[in-house]
Amino acid sequence: MATGGWLTPTSAGPFATSDESRNLAWLAPLAFGEAWHNNHHAFPTSARHGLGRWQLDPGAWLITALERCHLAWDGIRISTTRQQAKRGLRDNVRRQWRP
């Protein structure tokens, strides 16, 4: 999905990634969660890209429903510990670049 072109260069992604990916909250519910682009680049194997409680992710809801019906399995969920570690990396990078 081509969500990357909609993202403004001034917005900041919460996770450290090797690219300039960003999240776009207003588009995420319409794009089935694919607009949580920075989250996706930080954790590409995750079944859920809306990692925050307020980050709506209809795609993840569908995957969860399919798992409950035994039509999907082994969905990967990212622990809060891993998320915090990735956020910490982003904060360290930001601190290094401040004058």
N, C-alpha and C positions, 0 to 999 in steps of 0.2 A: 504494500500500500504506500502511496506517495505522500505520506504525512510530513516528511522532512521539509518540503518546500514551503509549508504554511507556517513554520516556526520562526519567530522573530529572533534576530541575532542578539537582542538585549536580554532575552529570558535565560535563566540559568537552570541547568539540570541538576538534580540533587545528588547524583552519583558520579564518581570518577569513571570516565570512559576514555578510550583512545581517540574519540572523535568529538564533534561539536553537537551531538544529539541533544534535543530539548524535549520537554513534555508540553502538550497543548491540551489543557483541561477541557475547554469547551467542545473540542472535537472528539474527545475520547469516547463519550457515550454513543455518538453517531458512528464512529469507526470501530465499534466493538472492542474498545480498549487499545487499539493499535496506536493511538496518538500519545500514549504514555511511552514515547519514543526513547527517552533517556533511560527509563526503567528497563525497556526491552534491550537496549544496547548494553546495559550493565549486567543483566541476567537473561541472556538470549534463550536459554532452555526452560525458563519458567512458564508454567501454564497460566500464570496470572501476571499481567503487566501493570495493573492498577494496584500497587503495593500498599498504598496508604488506605486507611479506613474510608476516607472521603473520596478516593480515586475510583470512580465508577468504571467497571470493566465488564460489560455484558458478555464478552468472549469467555472470560473466566467463569461467569455464572453458567454459561452453556456447557463448558468443559466439566464443571462440577456436577451438573445435572446428568451428563452422559456417564460420568464415573458412578454416580449413584444407581443408574440403570444398568451398570456393567457393560456399557457400550464403549467406554474408554477406560484406560487404566494407566498406572504409573505416572500420573501427572506430577510434575516437579513443582514443589512449593519452596520458596526462598525464606529461610528462617530470619527472624528479626536480628539475630546476631550477625549474620552475613550482610544484611542490609546496613546495619550500623557500621560495620567495618568498611564497607564501600563508601558510605557517607564520610567517614573519617578520612579516607584517602582523598576525597574531594576537598575537604576542609584544609588538609595539609598542603595540597597543591595551591589553593587560593592564598594561604598564608605565605607561601614561598614567593609568590609574585607581587605581594604588596611591598611598596617602598618603605 
